Amino acid sequence: MVREGPEDERAGADIEAAPASVVELGEALTHAVDRLNEDRERIPCLSSDCDRTMWGAQRRVLLDVLLACWGVGTWLGVNGLYVQLPLLVERLPEGWALPSSMVLAVQLANLGLVAYALLRRLRPRASDSPYIYGLLVVGTLALALNAFLYEETIANRSIAFLFLTFFAALVGCTSSVLFYPYLRHFRDVYLATYLVGEGLSGFIPAILALIQGIGGEPACILNDEGTGLVPVYPPPRFDTTVFLVLLSGLSAMSLVSFVIVDRYSGFASERVEPAAAAKDDEATSEPVALHRGRWLFVLVLMGVLNALSNGVLPSVQSYSCMPYGNLAYHLAVTLGAMANPAACLAGVWLAPLPGRVLAALLAAAAVPLAYILATALLSPEPPLYHHAGGAVLVVVSWTLVSGVVSYARMWVYGWARRGGARGMRATGVATQAGSSVGSALLYLLVNHTGIFTQPPACPPLS
């Protein structure tokens, strides 16, 4: 089996494409982070000149299956916990404010990128395989422990849930740095099957959540003292503990798949020789003027898109959807979670839309986005909250906005490739800045102002 040489072992992924904020690195980390970013150009299938014949090439089916199973483990933890929010907001003390706290925990998981940059600086010749092993083990343990500890609270705060959410999110936030570079040691035809697995990390939790159900609306009964009403929530088909155990099993499957891919000598013929893996890093475009013209517009657009997708929207979704009922919230979360990877895969395999068409698509999406924000601000009495049509409208709006924003982010990443490593780094800064501003701002607004209101689950006794 061909082993990685010192040049191959250089991490070469898009650290800036991670969907959350990263604290500003000091000068000691700058060189390490730049080296992580330089190989962004080596990742195919983010632009119109991508190789569209991946599926027709000769390949090993077993390796395809294993790479897809490994890819499932990337965003499994974040997506799985996200689609559980319709159940968790009813049972954890934060209530409707829980999503804003969870978003902040996921943003902080980008500290894993900082830790990895430090390790690469201290041990530049080390193989990435041990890091991937450790990351998948941490993600699997975090999901397994959360299955049994998520209801544990300290000072009426869901510390255990948020702490373990942080560790589960480490896998997704660090995977772009570790997983893509490792794939360079295999033939390019296998990237597509890995991306299928990465897409399934969003589809599978959403399908499980649809099967699980929401249980229904709560019933209000007298408390033991007879002084007030308390909500009793009908149970879903299986509870959050079972759901998270299933996810931890899938994460363990991802770990085992990677062990086989990394250790099985039978795949040696599918590996790429070290000299062939070291591709040209030189940017293939004209000099980039990032501070003016189209580049400035695209960077601002990227910041806004990430502020919405990684901060604003997940933080206000409970306030937007819960007035229409638990089922509406459940469907908005799960269908939106399915629209996200579907849009991303479309961005990977289909030719990108012309810029004017994308602009028209974003302009059209501004209408359901405005409606979403209006329902959150007017909660707990948003428009049509007493009518079935209102629930349908809010679910459709969330699904459309999730898909359009996800596709637009992929489009920007593909467009930014023309700027080479410098353009991709600038896009990454915009991504992180937008995500950090959006998540921090909404955390403060949701938890420390009265702008967003959660009504009592049961009316007071008259």
ZATORLUM-800035 format. One line per 2 residues: number of its first residue (from 1); their letters; for each residue x, y, z of C-alpha. Coordinates in steps of 0.02 Angstrom, whole numbers, plus 50000, padded with zeros to 5 digits. Example, Ala and Ser with C-alpha at 12.3 -4.5 7.8 and 13.67 -1.06 7.14 Angstrom:
! residues 2
1 = AS = 50615/49775/50390 ~ 50684/49947/50357
This chain:
! residues 462
1 = MV = 50000/50000/50000 ~ 50068/50171/49954
3 = RE = 50101/50279/50106 ~ 50093/50466/50112
5 = GP = 50254/50561/50087 ~ 50295/50723/50177
7 = ED = 50224/50826/50034 ~ 50064/50724/50025
9 = ER = 50030/50738/50208 ~ 50011/50923/50197
11 = AG = 49831/50967/50241 ~ 49751/51046/50091
13 = AD = 49570/51088/50118 ~ 49459/51238/50127
15 = IE = 49472/51285/50309 ~ 49378/51442/50265
17 = AA = 49228/51345/50196 ~ 49179/51284/50369
19 = PA = 49004/51346/50410 ~ 49043/51434/50572
21 = SV = 49153/51566/50653 ~ 49338/51546/50699
23 = VE = 49431/51659/50820 ~ 49564/51763/50739
25 = LG = 49728/51671/50735 ~ 49888/51753/50793
27 = EA = 50044/51769/50689 ~ 50105/51600/50751
29 = LT = 49960/51516/50661 ~ 49956/51619/50502
31 = HA = 50079/51512/50406 ~ 49995/51350/50459
33 = VD = 49823/51411/50409 ~ 49886/51475/50241
35 = RL = 49956/51301/50205 ~ 49787/51225/50245
37 = NE = 49707/51345/50121 ~ 49830/51332/49978
39 = DR = 49768/51164/49918 ~ 49587/51224/49899
41 = ER = 49614/51221/49713 ~ 49645/51034/49719
43 = IP = 49465/50995/49763 ~ 49364/50964/49603
45 = CL = 49180/50983/49569 ~ 49151/51160/49629
47 = SS = 49150/51245/49461 ~ 49084/51223/49285
49 = DC = 49242/51140/49222 ~ 49223/50995/49341
51 = DR = 49248/50819/49277 ~ 49072/50761/49237
53 = TM = 49120/50583/49194 ~ 49159/50521/49369
55 = WG = 49023/50391/49369 ~ 49075/50312/49205
57 = AQ = 49253/50269/49257 ~ 49311/50097/49311
59 = RR = 49302/50084/49500 ~ 49297/49968/49651
61 = VL = 49119/49957/49715 ~ 49172/49908/49891
63 = LD = 49281/50062/49903 ~ 49135/50168/49840
65 = VL = 49023/50099/49978 ~ 49154/50124/50113
67 = LA = 49191/50303/50060 ~ 49005/50344/50058
69 = CW = 48985/50269/50233 ~ 49134/50369/50292
71 = GV = 49060/50528/50219 ~ 48898/50500/50317
73 = GT = 48993/50540/50477 ~ 49039/50718/50427
75 = WL = 48889/50824/50476 ~ 48787/50684/50554
77 = GV = 48799/50754/50731 ~ 48751/50933/50690
79 = NG = 48610/50885/50570 ~ 48544/50751/50688
81 = LY = 48536/50866/50839 ~ 48460/51004/50733
83 = VQ = 48313/50898/50675 ~ 48280/50849/50857
85 = LP = 48249/51029/50907 ~ 48058/51018/50886
87 = LL = 48060/50888/51026 ~ 48199/50965/51130
89 = VE = 48125/51140/51142 ~ 47976/51064/51233
91 = RL = 48080/50967/51358 ~ 48236/51069/51396
93 = PE = 48232/51225/51507 ~ 48288/51348/51372
95 = GW = 48126/51320/51277 ~ 48114/51411/51113
97 = AL = 48282/51496/51147 ~ 48373/51328/51140
99 = PS = 48416/51340/50953 ~ 48512/51504/50978
101 = SM = 48618/51421/51114 ~ 48647/51268/51006
103 = VL = 48700/51378/50859 ~ 48829/51463/50970
105 = AV = 48897/51293/51027 ~ 48917/51240/50845
107 = QL = 49008/51403/50803 ~ 49130/51373/50945
109 = AN = 49170/51200/50874 ~ 49275/51289/50744
111 = LG = 49407/51299/50879 ~ 49448/51126/50811
113 = LV = 49518/51213/50658 ~ 49632/51316/50769
115 = AY = 49689/51160/50862 ~ 49726/51071/50699
117 = AL = 49824/51219/50631 ~ 49930/51216/50788
119 = LR = 49961/51030/50773 ~ 50011/51047/50592
121 = RL = 50134/51182/50639 ~ 50208/51078/50779
123 = RP = 50209/50915/50678 ~ 50210/50963/50493
125 = RA = 50262/50789/50434 ~ 50131/50691/50532
127 = SD = 50001/50589/50439 ~ 49820/50649/50445
129 = SP = 49751/50474/50476 ~ 49770/50477/50667
131 = YI = 49683/50646/50674 ~ 49537/50577/50574
133 = YG = 49527/50425/50688 ~ 49522/50536/50841
135 = LL = 49394/50654/50768 ~ 49273/50513/50722
137 = VV = 49294/50432/50893 ~ 49254/50598/50980
139 = GT = 49100/50623/50871 ~ 49036/50448/50904
141 = LA = 49060/50462/51092 ~ 48979/50634/51097
143 = LA = 48821/50567/51014 ~ 48816/50412/51123
145 = LN = 48836/50510/51284 ~ 48711/50642/51230
147 = AF = 48581/50506/51206 ~ 48579/50478/51394
149 = LY = 48633/50646/51465 ~ 48542/50776/51359
151 = EE = 48410/50807/51493 ~ 48538/50837/51631
153 = TI = 48540/51020/51685 ~ 48647/51133/51793
155 = AN = 48571/51294/51860 ~ 48422/51265/51745
157 = RS = 48534/51262/51592 ~ 48560/51116/51473
159 = IA = 48748/51113/51500 ~ 48771/50928/51458
161 = FL = 48675/50942/51294 ~ 48767/51099/51237
163 = FL = 48938/51033/51292 ~ 48916/50870/51197
165 = TF = 48843/50964/51048 ~ 49007/51058/51039
167 = FA = 49106/50895/51026 ~ 48984/50820/50900
169 = AL = 49005/50976/50792 ~ 49194/50960/50793
171 = VG = 49182/50823/50661 ~ 49089/50929/50534
173 = CT = 49182/51090/50568 ~ 49353/51006/50549
175 = SS = 49309/50881/50411 ~ 49345/51004/50270
177 = VL = 49524/51019/50334 ~ 49554/50833/50358
179 = FY = 49441/50729/50248 ~ 49461/50813/50077
181 = PY = 49652/50812/50082 ~ 49651/50628/50126
183 = LR = 49548/50591/49971 ~ 49690/50657/49864
185 = HF = 49777/50491/49893 ~ 49641/50403/49793
187 = RD = 49587/50421/49612 ~ 49475/50571/49579
189 = VY = 49329/50461/49529 ~ 49299/50420/49713
191 = LA = 49264/50599/49764 ~ 49086/50587/49699
193 = TY = 49041/50439/49810 ~ 49116/50525/49962
195 = LV = 49008/50678/49923 ~ 48855/50565/49914
197 = GE = 48894/50508/50091 ~ 48918/50686/50148
199 = GL = 48748/50730/50076 ~ 48671/50581/50164
201 = SG = 48734/50652/50330 ~ 48590/50774/50311
203 = FI = 48462/50662/50226 ~ 48472/50515/50346
205 = PA = 48436/50613/50507 ~ 48293/50702/50418
207 = IL = 48216/50537/50362 ~ 48235/50465/50537
209 = AL = 48152/50620/50609 ~ 48006/50603/50488
211 = IQ = 47985/50421/50542 ~ 48001/50471/50725
213 = GI = 47862/50599/50714 ~ 47825/50738/50836
215 = GG = 47692/50656/50944 ~ 47561/50793/50927
217 = EP = 47507/50948/51021 ~ 47521/50952/51212
219 = AC = 47373/50925/51327 ~ 47355/51039/51477
221 = IL = 47312/50956/51643 ~ 47304/51015/51823
223 = ND = 47464/51002/51922 ~ 47473/50901/52083
225 = EG = 47432/51054/52189 ~ 47282/51100/52082
227 = TG = 47348/51277/52062 ~ 47386/51280/51877
229 = LV = 47395/51189/51713 ~ 47549/51097/51651
231 = PV = 47580/51030/51475 ~ 47591/50843/51441
233 = YP = 47670/50804/51274 ~ 47618/50648/51178
235 = PP = 47771/50539/51146 ~ 47840/50518/50970
237 = RF = 47861/50344/50894 ~ 48032/50336/50977
239 = DT = 48115/50462/51091 ~ 48272/50567/51075
241 = TV = 48377/50436/51166 ~ 48339/50305/51033
243 = FL = 48366/50433/50895 ~ 48539/50481/50959
245 = VL = 48588/50300/50987 ~ 48546/50267/50805
247 = LS = 48654/50415/50754 ~ 48798/50356/50861
249 = GL = 48785/50187/50774 ~ 48796/50274/50605
251 = SA = 48945/50374/50667 ~ 49029/50213/50723
253 = MS = 48995/50142/50550 ~ 49083/50294/50477
255 = LV = 49234/50262/50589 ~ 49244/50077/50544
257 = SF = 49229/50119/50359 ~ 49374/50239/50369
259 = VI = 49481/50112/50462 ~ 49454/49988/50320
261 = VD = 49487/50119/50185 ~ 49646/50173/50272
263 = RY = 49714/50001/50319 ~ 49654/49876/50188
265 = SG = 49796/49837/50069 ~ 49674/49774/49937
267 = FA = 49638/49956/49888 ~ 49820/49993/49846
269 = SE = 49782/49991/49660 ~ 49655/50132/49685
271 = RV = 49779/50244/49772 ~ 49878/50381/49687
273 = EP = 50067/50384/49689 ~ 50140/50523/49799
275 = AA = 50216/50614/49651 ~ 50048/50615/49561
277 = AA = 49955/50674/49715 ~ 50062/50831/49729
279 = KD = 49971/50938/49602 ~ 50009/51114/49549
281 = DE = 49958/51240/49684 ~ 49979/51394/49578
283 = AT = 49821/51497/49557 ~ 49754/51496/49379
285 = SE = 49680/51669/49370 ~ 49722/51851/49347
287 = PV = 49769/51958/49499 ~ 49621/51986/49613
289 = AL = 49564/52157/49674 ~ 49463/52104/49825
291 = HR = 49418/52278/49884 ~ 49316/52333/49735
293 = GR = 49196/52283/49597 ~ 49121/52110/49586
295 = WL = 49237/52036/49718 ~ 49179/52157/49851
297 = FV = 48998/52122/49809 ~ 49026/51933/49813
299 = LV = 49116/51940/49981 ~ 48977/52045/50057
301 = LM = 48850/51923/49985 ~ 48944/51776/50061
303 = GV = 48946/51860/50231 ~ 48759/51892/50224
305 = LN = 48718/51715/50166 ~ 48817/51638/50308
307 = AL = 48747/51758/50436 ~ 48575/51697/50384
309 = SN = 48610/51510/50367 ~ 48725/51488/50517
311 = GV = 48656/51618/50637 ~ 48493/51707/50605
313 = LP = 48380/51573/50531 ~ 48415/51426/50648
315 = SV = 48403/51543/50799 ~ 48229/51609/50756
317 = QS = 48152/51453/50679 ~ 48066/51398/50840
319 = YS = 47984/51570/50857 ~ 47932/51569/50675
321 = CM = 47858/51393/50671 ~ 47798/51343/50845
323 = PY = 47644/51457/50843 ~ 47581/51353/50696
325 = GN = 47600/51192/50796 ~ 47729/51060/50833
327 = LA = 47698/50972/50668 ~ 47735/51131/50568
329 = YH = 47899/51156/50661 ~ 47944/50973/50638
331 = LA = 47912/50977/50450 ~ 48001/51144/50425
333 = VT = 48157/51078/50511 ~ 48162/50909/50426
335 = LG = 48117/50967/50250 ~ 48239/51111/50265
337 = AM = 48373/50988/50319 ~ 48338/50885/50163
339 = AN = 48337/51038/50049 ~ 48509/51090/50110
341 = PA = 48611/50938/50052 ~ 48504/50923/49895
343 = AC = 48550/51102/49846 ~ 48733/51072/49889
345 = LA = 48742/50915/49783 ~ 48659/51009/49640
347 = GV = 48797/51139/49657 ~ 48928/51001/49650
349 = WL = 48869/50906/49497 ~ 48771/51029/49391
351 = AP = 48839/51174/49292 ~ 48822/51335/49393
353 = LP = 48682/51455/49353 ~ 48726/51619/49266
355 = GR = 48752/51763/49387 ~ 48594/51853/49333
357 = VL = 48488/51698/49358 ~ 48560/51676/49533
359 = AA = 48522/51859/49571 ~ 48342/51834/49515
361 = LL = 48330/51676/49621 ~ 48393/51769/49775
363 = AA = 48275/51913/49743 ~ 48130/51792/49733
365 = AA = 48187/51705/49893 ~ 48184/51873/49983
367 = VP = 47994/51861/49989 ~ 47981/51700/50091
369 = LA = 48132/51758/50193 ~ 48040/51918/50241
371 = YI = 47888/51814/50286 ~ 47994/51700/50396
373 = LA = 48069/51847/50491 ~ 47898/51928/50509
375 = TA = 47824/51770/50585 ~ 47968/51760/50709
377 = LL = 47953/51943/50761 ~ 47764/51934/50776
379 = SP = 47769/51772/50875 ~ 47671/51707/50968
381 = EP = 47532/51777/50857 ~ 47602/51779/50679
383 = PL = 47491/51792/50524 ~ 47369/51649/50493
385 = YH = 47426/51553/50647 ~ 47248/51491/50675
387 = HA = 47232/51423/50497 ~ 47303/51268/50415
389 = GG = 47356/51374/50267 ~ 47471/51471/50382
391 = AV = 47562/51312/50433 ~ 47582/51259/50251
393 = LV = 47647/51431/50203 ~ 47778/51437/50340
395 = VV = 47842/51260/50302 ~ 47856/51298/50116
397 = SW = 47943/51463/50152 ~ 48073/51381/50263
399 = TL = 48107/51242/50138 ~ 48128/51362/49992
401 = VS = 48241/51481/50087 ~ 48350/51338/50151
403 = GV = 48375/51270/49976 ~ 48409/51437/49892
405 = VS = 48532/51498/50024 ~ 48625/51332/50022
407 = YA = 48640/51335/49832 ~ 48695/51517/49831
409 = RM = 48836/51480/49954 ~ 48897/51337/49843
411 = WV = 48888/51452/49691 ~ 48996/51583/49777
413 = YG = 49127/51452/49824 ~ 49135/51396/49643
415 = WA = 49147/51575/49579 ~ 49284/51618/49703
417 = RR = 49398/51483/49632 ~ 49444/51603/49493
419 = GG = 49536/51706/49624 ~ 49648/51560/49672
421 = AR = 49706/51534/49851 ~ 49690/51720/49891
423 = GM = 49512/51726/49831 ~ 49464/51571/49928
425 = RA = 49545/51638/50086 ~ 49447/51800/50068
427 = TG = 49287/51700/50043 ~ 49329/51602/50199
429 = VA = 49351/51762/50299 ~ 49182/51822/50238
431 = TQ = 49106/51653/50285 ~ 49175/51658/50461
433 = AG = 49137/51841/50489 ~ 48957/51822/50433
435 = SS = 48930/51665/50536 ~ 49005/51740/50693
437 = VG = 48911/51904/50680 ~ 48745/51818/50642
439 = SA = 48757/51689/50781 ~ 48821/51809/50914
441 = LL = 48694/51944/50871 ~ 48546/51824/50873
443 = YL = 48605/51742/51034 ~ 48602/51913/51118
445 = LV = 48435/51963/51041 ~ 48349/51799/51085
447 = NH = 48417/51777/51260 ~ 48442/51955/51324
449 = TG = 48302/52058/51246 ~ 48114/52043/51237
451 = IF = 48104/52049/51047 ~ 48063/51864/51030
453 = TQ = 47927/51798/51144 ~ 47881/51622/51197
455 = PP = 47705/51607/51267 ~ 47664/51486/51408
457 = AC = 47622/51311/51346 ~ 47460/51314/51444
459 = PP = 47348/51464/51487 ~ 47333/51515/51670
461 = LS = 47184/51458/51770 ~ 47047/51588/51770
